Amino acid sequence: MFSVLPQLEATERDLKAKLRKKAKVRMGRVSLAKTPEEVRREWDEADDNLVRRAILSRYLKAVIIRKTGRRGPGDLDYAAIEPVWREDGEYAPLDHLIY
């Protein structure tokens, strides 16, 4: 009976880690920053890709990447990237986020 205890404790640690990740994502979605500086600070403070994904889906509606004449690796033209920002009161659907 006690031989199962280490396995149960490992499962408990895994589940707690998953809950912490979910809490980070939820916290990232709850508060909306008001200025570009606040958005940048929120992005820089995010240490997890799930949190950053929530930030992106909260502020961006789409990202348009225009075709350029450059080809090959390392030839990314940053001027060809155009973010489409969400307007005030326009919220992202939450069903596509991974929890």
N, C-alpha and C positions, 0 to 999 in steps of 0.2 A: 504494500500500500504506500509506504513512504518512498519507494523508488520512483514514483510518478511525480513527486513534489518538484524536483528540479525542472522537469518538462513543463509543469503547470506554471512555475515561476517565470520561465522563459516566454511562455505564451502571454502571460500577464504583462511582461515588459514590452513585448511587441505591440499588444493592443493599446497600451498607454502611449507608446510612441506614435501610433497612428492617430490617436485622439488628439495629441499635441499638434500634429500636422494639420488636422481638420480645424482646430481652434485658431491656428495661425492664418489659415485661408479665410475663415469667417471674420476674424479681426481685420484682415486686409480689405474685405468687402464692406465692412460696416461704415467706416469713416471716409468721407470724401474730402480730399484736400481741395483748397480753393484757388491757390495760385500755382503757377508752374514751379516755383521754388519748393513749395510743399510737396508737389508730386515728385520732384527730383529727390527730395529728402526721403520720402516714403520708399521710393525705388532703391535708393542707396542703402537704406536700413534693412531692406528685405534680404534675408540670407537664404531663402528657399525658393526654388523655381515655382512651386505651387502658389506662393504668395505673389511672386512677380506676375504669374499668369493671371491671377485675380486682379491685380492692379491694371494690367493691360486691357483686360476685358471690361473693366469699369470705366476707363477713360477713352479708349479707342473704339470707334465703330468699325473701322477697316484700315488697312494699309495698302496703298496703291504703289506698285513698283513698275515704273515705266521702262519700256525697252530702250536700250542704249546701243551704241555701236561697239562697246567693249565686249570682249569675249575672254573666257578663261578664268582660272582661279586667281583670286587676289585683285580682280579688275572690277570690284564693286563700285559703282558710281553712287555715292550717297545723295547726290542731288536728284537722283531718279526715284528716291523713296519719299512718298507723300503720305503722312498720317492723316486720317480723317477722324477728328475728335468728336466725341459725343457732345451734344448741346445740353444746357441745363435742363434738368427734369427728365432726361432721356436715359433710361437705365438698361443695362445689358440683361438678357435672359440668363438665368443662372443654371438652366438645365444642361448646358454643354460643359460646365466646369467639372473637373475630376476632383472628387473629394478624397 
